[in-house]
Amino acid sequence: MIRARTVGEKTGFGNLSEERTRGDIDAVERLLDLHPPAKVLDLFCGTGRHCLELSKRGYEVTGLDYSREYLELAQNRARELGVSPHFLQGDARKIEFGSDYNAIIVMWASFGFFADEEERLIVQKMYQALNAEGKVYMEVKHRDWEVQHFEPSSSLSERKPSVSNWL
Ligand SMILES: C[S@@+](CC[C@H](N)C(=O)[O-])C[C@H]1O[C@@H](n2cnc3c(N)ncnc32)[C@H](O)[C@@H]1O
């Protein structure tokens, strides 16, 4: 079993701090006018940092990701925190998202890597999973910033090999 590190400063990928994650959710609440106990889907939730923060605030949360390893880390962390988000493992192009969500969040530029047809399918599934007043919050990259700061020499092999190092 993979053990999540004791709850500390870092909450997910790389050096992302809990403070940043809290700020992300503050922005989601403000911009979507979202309040607990709204039902939220965190699509491509990774190690679940936003699911955990939303759960702590009293939301009914589902996190969906393809990676069993990430979801196991998320589940372990949820146990440590005493919260119970629901996690779905599967390919977003195929798995059912559930229904009647007040909001769907897609954080850390996790959308935009599939073929056009597949992206259309995922957007359609998002639309169907929302209730009539449901809203979407999607964090995307800033093109101009990326162009200015792009580092062509960086490579995956320079990164730490295990996701357990990311918590
Ligand atoms: C940038 S990471 C997630 C970041 C997370 N939202 C956060 O802010 O910490 C992108 C995630 O997409 C997931 N993913 C990639 N392809 C997927 C697919 N076809 N279906 C579901 N999840 C997928 C990966 O496992 C990974 O956790």
The ligand as a MOL file (V3000), in Angstrom:
LIG
                    3D

  0  0  0     0  0            999 V3000
M  V30 BEGIN CTAB
M  V30 COUNTS 27 29 0 0 0
M  V30 BEGIN ATOM
M  V30 1 C -2.3610 17.6120 -14.0290 0
M  V30 2 S -2.9440 16.1160 -13.3530 0 CHG=1
M  V30 3 C -4.2230 16.4420 -12.2270 0
M  V30 4 C -4.1280 17.6240 -11.4050 0
M  V30 5 C -5.2040 17.8280 -10.3860 0
M  V30 6 N -6.4530 18.3110 -11.0040 0
M  V30 7 C -4.6280 18.8830 -9.4460 0
M  V30 8 O -4.9220 20.0670 -9.6280 0
M  V30 9 O -3.8370 18.4860 -8.5670 0 CHG=-1
M  V30 10 C -3.9290 15.4400 -14.6950 0
M  V30 11 C -4.6560 14.1720 -14.2860 0
M  V30 12 O -5.3960 13.6820 -15.3840 0
M  V30 13 C -5.4830 12.2750 -15.2150 0
M  V30 14 N -5.8690 11.6870 -16.5060 0
M  V30 15 C -5.1560 11.6900 -17.6640 0
M  V30 16 N -5.8670 11.0860 -18.6420 0
M  V30 17 C -7.0570 10.7130 -18.0750 0
M  V30 18 C -8.2020 10.0570 -18.5870 0
M  V30 19 N -8.2890 9.6510 -19.8620 0
M  V30 20 N -9.2350 9.8480 -17.7440 0
M  V30 21 C -9.1700 10.2310 -16.4540 0
M  V30 22 N -8.0870 10.8530 -15.9120 0
M  V30 23 C -7.0540 11.0870 -16.7230 0
M  V30 24 C -4.0840 11.8830 -14.7410 0
M  V30 25 O -4.0850 10.6510 -14.0800 0
M  V30 26 C -3.7380 13.0510 -13.8260 0
M  V30 27 O -4.0240 12.7740 -12.4890 0
M  V30 END ATOM
M  V30 BEGIN BOND
M  V30 1 1 1 2
M  V30 2 1 2 3
M  V30 3 1 2 10
M  V30 4 1 3 4
M  V30 5 1 4 5
M  V30 6 1 5 6
M  V30 7 1 5 7
M  V30 8 2 7 8
M  V30 9 1 7 9
M  V30 10 1 10 11
M  V30 11 1 11 12
M  V30 12 1 11 26
M  V30 13 1 12 13
M  V30 14 1 13 14
M  V30 15 1 13 24
M  V30 16 1 14 15
M  V30 17 1 14 23
M  V30 18 2 15 16
M  V30 19 1 16 17
M  V30 20 1 17 18
M  V30 21 2 17 23
M  V30 22 1 18 19
M  V30 23 2 18 20
M  V30 24 1 20 21
M  V30 25 2 21 22
M  V30 26 1 22 23
M  V30 27 1 24 25
M  V30 28 1 24 26
M  V30 29 1 26 27
M  V30 END BOND
M  V30 END CTAB
M  END
